[in-house]
Amino acid sequence: MTREEFRDAILVRRDFDFVYNNRRFLVNSKRTSDGGLEISFGEEYTSPKIFDSFTHLMADAKIDFKYLREILVDL
């Protein structure tokens, strides 16, 4: 999956999951009252981390010791 495909999935589908290394991860996005975007990301059955933009998600989200942006090509 490309970065653009992942971004579009977040903006259009709002709620989806994917499997990486036999573990399921969930992504959920919603508009905030001020018009911003709140994205929650995390492994299934764990407390997700909250990001305030797609850029923030790509900069800080990790699975194990790899950044999410580095593993997108494997999805």
C-alpha positions as CSV (number, residue, x, y, z in Angstrom):
1,M,0.0,0.0,0.0
2,T,1.3,3.5,-0.8
3,R,1.2,6.4,1.6
4,E,-1.5,8.0,-0.5
5,E,-3.7,4.9,-0.5
6,F,-3.3,4.7,3.3
7,R,-4.2,8.4,3.7
8,D,-7.2,8.0,1.4
9,A,-8.4,5.0,3.4
10,I,-8.2,7.0,6.6
11,L,-10.1,10.0,5.1
12,V,-12.7,8.0,3.1
13,R,-13.3,4.8,5.1
14,R,-12.7,6.3,8.5
15,D,-12.6,2.9,10.2
16,F,-10.6,-0.1,9.0
17,D,-8.1,-2.7,10.1
18,F,-5.1,-4.5,8.7
19,V,-2.9,-7.4,9.6
20,Y,0.9,-7.1,10.0
21,N,3.1,-9.9,11.4
22,N,0.0,-11.9,12.2
23,R,-1.4,-9.1,14.4
24,R,-4.5,-7.0,13.7
25,F,-4.2,-3.2,13.9
26,L,-7.2,-0.8,13.9
27,V,-7.4,2.7,12.5
28,N,-10.2,5.0,13.2
29,S,-10.6,8.6,12.2
30,K,-13.2,11.2,13.1
31,R,-13.7,15.0,12.7
32,T,-13.3,17.0,15.8
33,S,-15.6,19.9,16.8
34,D,-13.1,22.4,15.5
35,G,-12.9,20.8,12.1
36,G,-9.6,18.9,12.7
37,L,-9.0,15.2,12.4
38,E,-8.5,12.8,15.2
39,I,-6.9,9.4,14.3
40,S,-6.7,6.5,16.7
41,F,-4.3,3.7,15.9
42,G,-3.3,0.6,17.8
43,E,-3.2,-3.2,18.0
44,E,-6.6,-4.9,18.5
45,Y,-7.6,-5.3,22.1
46,T,-5.1,-2.6,23.3
47,S,-5.7,1.0,24.1
48,P,-5.0,3.0,20.8
49,K,-2.8,6.0,20.5
50,I,-4.4,9.3,19.4
51,F,-2.9,11.4,16.6
52,D,-4.2,14.9,15.6
53,S,-3.4,14.6,11.9
54,F,-2.2,12.2,9.2
55,T,1.2,13.9,9.3
56,H,1.4,13.3,13.1
57,L,0.4,9.6,12.5
58,M,3.1,9.1,9.9
59,A,5.7,10.8,12.0
60,D,5.2,9.0,15.3
61,A,3.2,5.8,14.8
62,K,5.2,2.6,15.3
63,I,4.6,-1.1,15.2
64,D,7.2,-2.7,17.4
65,F,10.4,-0.8,16.5
66,K,9.4,0.2,13.0
67,Y,7.6,3.3,11.9
68,L,4.3,2.8,10.3
69,R,5.4,4.8,7.2
70,E,8.2,2.2,6.7
71,I,5.9,-0.8,6.7
72,L,3.1,0.5,4.5
73,V,4.6,-1.2,1.5
74,D,4.2,-4.5,3.3
75,L,0.4,-4.0,3.8
